[in-house]
Amino acid sequence: MAVNEVLASFEAQSDDDKKAAAAAISHMTALDPPDAPTTAKLWLIIVSSLALLLVGGVVLLFVLVLKDKETAVLTPLVTGALGALTGLLAPSPAKGGN
């Protein structure tokens, strides 16, 4: 449904329905940040996935180069995984890490 259709549908509602919707929306809050064990699990999943992509990609690149095959599709994936891992493991400049 397009935004214009949603807005038109909302405008067609009665004033009481609009007030009820506004009250319901105003009580919504953002999600709480995950707790430490959940953050650790998410970190492990993300870093493990990127490391697996990096190691598997390097091995596959090596095999493709040995067989004189095209590597143009795989190279961005490997370099992207390397860049993402580097960014995750580097200290945050906002925190003034060394």
C-alpha positions in Angstrom: 0.0 0.0 0.0 1.4 3.4 -1.0 2.0 6.1 1.5 -0.7 8.3 -0.2 -3.2 5.5 0.1 -2.5 5.1 3.9 -2.8 8.9 4.4 -6.0 9.0 2.5 -7.4 6.1 4.5 -6.4 7.8 7.8 -8.0 11.1 6.7 -11.2 9.2 6.0 -11.5 8.0 9.6 -13.7 9.7 12.2 -12.1 12.2 14.7 -12.6 9.7 17.5 -10.7 7.0 15.6 -7.9 9.5 14.8 -7.6 10.5 18.4 -7.5 6.8 19.5 -4.8 6.1 16.9 -2.7 9.1 18.0 -3.0 8.0 21.6 -1.9 4.5 20.8 1.1 5.8 18.8 2.1 8.2 21.5 2.5 5.3 24.0 4.8 3.4 21.8 8.4 3.2 22.9 11.7 2.0 21.4 12.9 -1.5 22.0 15.3 -1.9 24.9 18.9 -2.7 24.0 19.7 -6.4 24.2 21.2 -7.8 27.4 24.9 -8.9 27.6 24.4 -12.6 26.7 22.3 -11.8 23.7 24.8 -9.2 22.5 27.6 -11.7 22.9 25.6 -14.3 20.9 24.9 -11.8 18.1 28.6 -10.7 18.1 29.7 -14.3 17.8 27.2 -15.0 14.9 28.2 -11.9 13.0 32.0 -12.3 13.4 31.9 -16.0 12.8 29.9 -15.5 9.6 32.2 -12.9 8.3 35.3 -15.0 9.2 33.8 -18.0 7.5 33.1 -15.9 4.4 36.6 -14.5 4.5 38.4 -17.9 4.9 36.1 -19.7 2.5 36.5 -16.9 -0.1 40.2 -16.8 0.2 40.4 -20.6 -0.3 38.0 -20.4 -3.3 40.0 -17.5 -4.8 43.2 -19.5 -4.5 41.5 -22.5 -6.2 40.1 -20.3 -9.0 43.5 -18.6 -9.6 45.2 -22.0 -9.8 42.6 -23.1 -12.4 42.8 -19.8 -14.4 39.1 -19.1 -13.8 37.4 -15.7 -13.4 37.5 -14.2 -9.8 35.8 -10.9 -10.5 32.6 -12.0 -8.7 34.2 -13.4 -5.6 36.8 -10.7 -4.9 34.3 -8.1 -3.7 32.8 -10.5 -1.3 36.1 -11.4 0.3 37.3 -7.8 0.5 33.9 -6.7 1.9 34.1 -9.4 4.6 37.7 -8.3 5.4 36.6 -4.7 5.6 33.6 -5.5 7.8 35.8 -7.5 10.2 38.4 -4.8 10.3 35.7 -2.2 11.1 34.2 -4.4 13.9 37.5 -5.1 15.5 38.9 -1.6 15.3 38.5 0.7 18.3 35.8 3.3 18.1 37.0 6.8 17.4 34.0 8.1 19.2 35.2 6.5 22.4 38.7 7.7 22.0 40.1 4.1 21.9 43.7 3.5 21.2 
